């Protein structure tokens, strides 16, 4: 199963064998024309609600879906710092939304290496290590006259660094801050749906 986020909507590309909430509208995809009709809704900014694309072969339909977009790959992390049993989580604020640090994977770069580099560049926090891999996310956006489908690889990270976070302003980051777990839940309630999940 693949789940793709587009603004407030989510699109599940599924072979039909999973039980989903009734809120998901089923769309049958049997050929390229069916997919083009569906993706035209995205391109015309006419996609509202949640959808499940149903077919007999999940991989073929996802490849057909991907063929309508420029594909980018990114990596990032949810960085934790523990002190006296208190958990702090590292956030950045960009374009008015709280987010986790992440960025594009450079050519020839390992995914884990990219995730650590991007977190350190965007927040200036150092001495970070990866503790485990988290589920990846897919999302769609429009940039420089192109529709982009981006896959982000996520990792749980840990640090003991005492360095104060500082935003990478040249990347449009307004703030980089540690938040406790309760603050994190509040921020995520107002953030991107993919991060909430």
N, C-alpha and C positions, 0 to 999 in steps of 0.2 A: 504494500500500500504506500502511495506517495501522497503527501499533503502539501499544497502550495498555498501561500497567503498572498492575497491581492487587496491592499487597503484593509477594509474591515471584513472582507469575504475570505472564505477558505474553499479550496477545491481539492477534493479527494479523488485520486485516480485509482480505481479499484476494480477488481475482477468480479465484484458482486457477491463475494462469499463472506463479507463482514457485515455485522449488524451495526447500523449507524443510527443516530438520532433522527426523528421524523423531520427535523428542521432542514435536513439536507435534501435539495431538489435533485432527483435523478435525471441524468442526461445520457442517452444511449449514443455511443460513438462506434460506428461500424466502418467508417471510411474517412478519407481525408476531407471530404466536403463537410461531414458532420463536425469534424474538429475545427475547420475554418469558420463555420457558422458560430461555434462556441467562442473561439478566440476573438472573433470580431466584436463580441459583446465586451470583452476585456478592453480591446483597443478603442472602442467608442465610449469607454468609461460608463458602460451601461450594465455593469455586473453588480448586483446587490444580493445579499444573502449567501448561503452556503450551497455548494453543489457537489455531487458525486458523479464522476464520469464512469459509466459502466460499459464494460466490453468483455469479450471472452479471453483476451490476452493482455494482461496488465502491462507487460514490458513494451509491447508494440504501441499501445496507446500513449504511454508516457513519452516514448521516443517521438511520436507524432506531435504531441503537445510541445515538446522541447524544440522541435524544428521551426516553430513560429517565433522564436526568441533568440537574442544573443545570450550565450551562456557565460556567466562569470562564477568564479569560485573564491570564497573568502574563508577566513578562519578567525576565531576569537575565543574569549574565555570569560568564565564567571570566576572571579578571583576572590578567594576567602582569606581572611586574616583572623586568627583566634587569639584572644588574650583574656585570661581569667574566665574562661568558659563563655565569653562573649564573642559572637560571630559578626564580623564586619564584611560587607560585600562591596566590591569596587564598581562604581557606576560612572558613566559619562553622560553629559547632556549635549545633544546636537539637534539643531532645528526645532528646539523647544520640547524635545522628547527625551526622557531618560532611557538609556540603552546600556548594553554591555560593550566593552571595547572589542572591535573586530576590524578587519580590513582585507583587501584583496591579496591573494596568494601570488607571489611573483614567480615568473618563469623559472623552472628548475628548483624551486624552493619546496622543501618538505612541509607537509600540512602543519605538523606540530611546531616546527620552526617558525612558520608564518604566524601562527596563533600567538606564540610568545613574543615575537617581534612586534606585532601590531598592538598588543596590550601594553607593552613597555613604551612604544612610541606615542600612543595616544594618551597615556596617563603619567609617564615618567616614573612609574613604580618599578623597582628592580627586584632582583633576587626572587624571581617567580619560577615555580615548577608545576608541571602538569601532574595531577593526581588521578584523573580518569577521563575517558572520552564520554561525551554526552551526545544525545541524538542531534543529528543535523537538521537544518531547516531550509526550506525553499521559499523564496518570495519574488514577486513581480513588481517592477517599477519602470517608469518612463524617464529616460535621461539622454540628453543630447540627441534628440530625434530618433531614439531607438527604444524598443521594448526589451527590457533585460529580465532574464530569469536567473536569479542568483542562488547558489547553494552555499550555505555557511556551515562549516564544520565547527562544532563547539566543544570546549574542554573545560572541565572543572580544574581550577588552579589554586595554588596555595602560596602564600608569602609570609615571611617574618619581617619584611622590610619596614623600617620606621620612616622611610622617605615619604614626604607629603605628596599626594597626587597633584599633578599640574596638567591642564588640558593642552593638547596639541592644537593650538588656535588656527594654524594654517590649514588644518583639515576641517575647520568649521565647528570644532568642539568648544562649547561654551564653558564647561565645567567638568572636573573629574573629582569625585568625592567618595569617601567611605560612608556606607549607610548600614545601620544595624538591621537585623532580620525583619523586624516589624516595619521599619521605614521602607525597606526593600519591597515588601508586599504592597504597601501603599503606592509607591512609585510605579510598580508594574501594573497596578490596576488602571493607571492612566497612560500606559505605554503601548507598544506594538503588540498585537494579538499573538504573534509568533513567540514573543518573549514570555508572555503570560503562561502560555502552554508549556 
